[in-house]
Amino acid sequence: MRETSHVRRTAGPKMVPRARGAVAYPVNALAMTPADWREHYGGQWDALVRARAVHDPHGILGRGHGMVP
């Protein structure tokens, strides 16, 4: 994903709540990287990856959000 001025402006505001343990509703205006998604799901990340492999083997669901497990 090409970084835009919007991405740069929104990256800072998401870090303060995240540092305090907050998570974001996945479909929002804050750009998230695959590493952000992994942190968001924490200990459930591996289960999510396995579930997606079974139930969404072609990666159709949730495209465009930068998750890509």
N, C-alpha and C positions, 0 to 999 in steps of 0.2 A: 504494500500500500504506500502510495506516495504521500509524504507528510505535507500537510497544508497548513496555512496559518490557523485554520480552525482547530486542527489537531494540536498544534502548539498551545493555543489559548485554553483548550479544555483539559490538557494533560495535568496542569498544576492543580486545579480545583479538586480533581478526583483523588489526589494523593493525601490530603489532610484527613478526610473521612476514612480512607483505607488504612492509614497509619493508626487510627483509633479502633480498627477492627470492623468497620462497616463494609458492606458489600453493596454492589449496585444491581438494580433490576437489569437483567441482561439486555433488554431492548431499550436503550436510552441514547442520549446524544453524546456520551463520552466514548471516544475511540479507545478500543482495547486491543492489545496485542495477544498472541497466543500465550505468552508468559503471564499476562494479566488474567486471562481466563483460568490458567492452571492455578494461580494464587486464589482466585475467586472460589473455585471448587475445592481447593485444599485437599484433604484426605479422600474426597470422593472423586477426584480427577480420574484415577485408574478405572473405577467402576463406570464412569461416564464414557471413557474411551472404549471399554469393552461393550457397553450397551449400544453405543453408536455403531460399532463394527457389526453387531448383530442386526440391529433394527434400521440402520441407515447406511448400508455398505457403500452406497454411491455418493454419500455426502451431500444429499439434496436438502435436508432440513437445516435451517439456521445458517445458510450461506450468507456471506456478506457481513458477518459480525466479527470476523478475524479469529474465530475459535480454533478451527482446524486441529483437532487432536491427532 
